[in-house]
Amino acid sequence: RHQSWELADQTQFTHQAMHHVDTARDSVDLLNERELYPNEEEYMATPHAKELLSYGIRHRYGALLDRENPFHARFSIQTSTAKGPLNAEELTQLGQILPHFAKALELADAIHERQTERAAFLGALNSFDAGICILDSQARVVEKNTEFDRQIAEFGAFWVAPDSKLVLHDRANRKLFEHLLADFRNHG
């Protein structure tokens, strides 16, 4: 109903938050309606403020949790007329907690990005009809495709040890295989 007013508030909030005094990398600044509307009477006369007040909501606070992408993650809290504005202790507590929220979101985004990349990579690996197994420098299995798993199950030439190392079943040639895996220059 009051979408244009809310959008205007969000635009003003973004501008204020991006240019707020405390621009330390890990800080999260909690802004309130007084910073968007220095004139309280003007704010209280807006249609959306009147509607919020009709529900008992009087004080509004917001914070950008990602300054690099201001439309990605935001925090907001509202308090009632009866509760009143947040007190100094509550503001201090939020000031201590919000940077942790922001960091958790940043880490979650990075994890999600890696999971998406990994899923695409595994999709590409699984598109091959050949069994593929990627090893690290210690001969531990880093990734393998479903065809490799099928071949291990069907033919049993290899197995993956509890420490993730690829092991040749044939004991007679196991040392030769381990030598082959010990250094890429041993391939020939």
C-alpha positions as CSV (number, residue, x, y, z in Angstrom):
1,R,0.0,0.0,0.0
2,H,2.8,2.4,0.9
3,Q,5.4,0.8,-1.4
4,S,6.7,4.1,-2.8
5,W,7.3,5.5,0.7
6,E,9.1,2.4,1.8
7,L,11.2,2.3,-1.4
8,A,12.2,5.9,-0.8
9,D,13.1,5.0,2.8
10,Q,15.2,2.1,1.6
11,T,17.0,4.3,-0.9
12,Q,17.7,6.9,1.7
13,F,18.7,4.2,4.2
14,T,21.2,2.7,1.7
15,H,22.7,6.1,1.0
16,Q,23.0,7.0,4.7
17,A,24.4,3.6,5.6
18,M,27.0,3.6,2.8
19,H,28.2,7.0,3.8
20,H,27.9,6.7,7.6
21,V,30.8,8.0,9.7
22,D,32.1,4.6,10.9
23,T,33.4,3.0,7.7
24,A,35.6,0.4,9.4
25,R,35.6,-2.8,7.3
26,D,33.9,-5.0,10.0
27,S,31.6,-2.4,11.5
28,V,27.9,-2.6,11.1
29,D,26.1,0.6,11.8
30,L,22.6,0.6,13.1
31,L,20.6,3.5,11.8
32,N,17.2,4.7,13.0
33,E,14.4,6.7,11.5
34,R,15.8,9.9,13.0
35,E,18.7,9.6,10.6
36,L,16.4,9.3,7.7
37,Y,14.0,11.9,8.9
38,P,15.7,14.5,11.1
39,N,12.3,16.2,11.5
40,E,10.1,13.9,13.6
41,E,6.9,15.6,12.7
42,E,7.6,15.2,9.0
43,Y,8.3,11.5,9.5
44,M,5.2,10.9,11.6
45,A,3.1,12.6,8.9
46,T,4.1,10.0,6.3
47,P,1.5,7.4,5.4
48,H,3.7,4.4,6.1
49,A,4.7,5.8,9.6
50,K,1.0,6.4,10.4
51,E,0.2,2.8,9.4
52,L,3.0,1.4,11.4
53,L,1.9,3.4,14.4
54,S,-1.6,2.0,14.0
55,Y,0.0,-1.4,14.7
56,G,1.9,0.0,17.7
57,I,5.2,0.1,15.9
58,R,6.9,3.4,16.5
59,H,10.7,3.1,16.3
60,R,12.6,1.5,13.4
61,Y,16.3,0.6,13.0
62,G,18.2,-0.9,10.2
63,A,21.7,-2.0,9.2
64,L,23.5,-3.1,6.1
65,L,25.2,-6.4,6.7
66,D,27.1,-6.3,3.4
67,R,28.4,-2.9,2.3
68,E,29.8,-4.2,-0.9
69,N,26.3,-5.4,-2.0
70,P,23.8,-3.2,-0.1
71,F,20.7,-5.0,-1.5
72,H,21.9,-8.4,-0.4
73,A,21.6,-8.5,3.3
74,R,20.0,-6.1,5.7
75,F,19.0,-6.2,9.4
76,S,16.0,-4.4,10.8
77,I,14.3,-4.2,14.1
78,Q,11.2,-2.3,15.2
79,T,10.0,-1.4,18.7
80,S,6.6,-0.4,19.9
81,T,5.4,2.8,21.3
82,A,5.2,1.1,24.7
83,K,8.8,-0.2,24.6
84,G,10.2,3.0,23.3
85,P,13.5,3.4,21.5
86,L,16.4,1.0,22.1
87,N,18.4,2.0,25.1
88,A,22.2,2.4,25.2
89,E,22.8,-1.1,26.4
90,E,20.6,-2.6,23.7
91,L,22.4,-0.6,21.0
92,T,25.8,-1.7,22.4
93,Q,24.7,-5.3,22.4
94,L,23.5,-5.0,18.8
95,G,26.7,-3.3,17.9
96,Q,28.6,-6.3,19.2
97,I,26.4,-8.9,17.6
98,L,25.7,-7.5,14.1
99,P,29.3,-7.8,12.9
100,H,29.1,-11.5,13.7
101,F,25.8,-11.8,11.7
102,A,27.5,-10.0,8.8
103,K,30.6,-12.3,8.9
104,A,28.4,-15.4,9.1
105,L,26.5,-14.3,6.0
106,E,29.8,-13.6,4.2
107,L,31.0,-17.1,5.1
108,A,27.7,-18.7,4.1
109,D,27.9,-16.9,0.7
110,A,31.5,-18.1,0.2
111,I,30.5,-21.7,1.1
112,H,27.5,-21.6,-1.2
113,E,29.7,-20.3,-4.0
114,R,32.2,-23.2,-3.5
115,Q,29.3,-25.7,-3.3
116,T,27.9,-24.4,-6.6
117,E,31.3,-24.6,-8.2
118,R,31.9,-28.1,-6.9
119,A,28.5,-29.2,-8.1
120,A,29.3,-27.9,-11.6
121,F,32.7,-29.5,-11.5
122,L,31.3,-32.9,-10.5
123,G,28.6,-32.6,-13.1
124,A,31.4,-32.2,-15.7
125,L,33.4,-35.1,-14.3
126,N,30.3,-37.3,-14.3
127,S,29.6,-36.5,-18.0
128,F,32.6,-38.7,-18.9
129,D,32.2,-42.4,-19.6
130,A,35.7,-43.0,-18.3
131,G,36.4,-43.4,-14.6
132,I,38.2,-40.3,-13.3
133,C,39.9,-40.0,-9.9
134,I,41.8,-36.9,-8.9
135,L,44.5,-37.3,-6.3
136,D,46.3,-34.7,-4.2
137,S,50.1,-34.8,-3.7
138,Q,49.8,-37.5,-1.0
139,A,47.8,-39.8,-3.3
140,R,44.6,-39.0,-1.4
141,V,41.3,-39.0,-3.4
142,V,40.2,-35.4,-3.8
143,E,37.4,-36.1,-6.3
144,K,36.1,-39.0,-8.3
145,N,33.3,-39.5,-10.7
146,T,30.5,-42.0,-10.6
147,E,32.0,-44.1,-13.3
148,F,35.2,-44.5,-11.2
149,D,33.0,-45.6,-8.3
150,R,31.3,-48.1,-10.5
151,Q,34.6,-49.5,-11.8
152,I,35.9,-49.9,-8.2
153,A,32.7,-51.8,-7.2
154,E,32.7,-54.0,-10.3
155,F,36.4,-54.7,-10.9
156,G,37.9,-54.2,-7.5
157,A,41.4,-53.2,-8.8
158,F,41.5,-50.3,-6.3
159,W,40.0,-49.2,-3.0
160,V,40.0,-46.0,-1.1
161,A,41.5,-46.4,2.4
162,P,40.1,-44.6,5.5
163,D,42.7,-41.9,5.1
164,S,41.4,-41.3,1.5
165,K,44.5,-42.8,-0.2
166,L,44.0,-44.7,-3.4
167,V,45.3,-48.2,-2.9
168,L,46.0,-51.0,-5.4
169,H,44.4,-54.3,-4.4
170,D,47.2,-56.3,-6.1
171,R,49.8,-56.6,-3.3
172,A,52.5,-57.8,-5.7
173,N,52.4,-54.5,-7.6
174,R,51.4,-52.2,-4.7
175,K,54.9,-50.8,-4.1
176,L,55.3,-50.0,-7.8
177,F,51.9,-48.3,-7.8
178,E,52.9,-46.3,-4.7
179,H,56.2,-45.3,-6.4
180,L,54.2,-44.2,-9.5
181,L,51.9,-42.0,-7.3
182,A,54.8,-40.6,-5.2
183,D,55.9,-38.1,-7.9
184,F,54.3,-37.1,-11.2
185,R,57.7,-37.5,-12.9
186,N,57.5,-41.3,-12.2
187,H,54.8,-41.6,-14.9
188,G,56.0,-42.6,-18.2
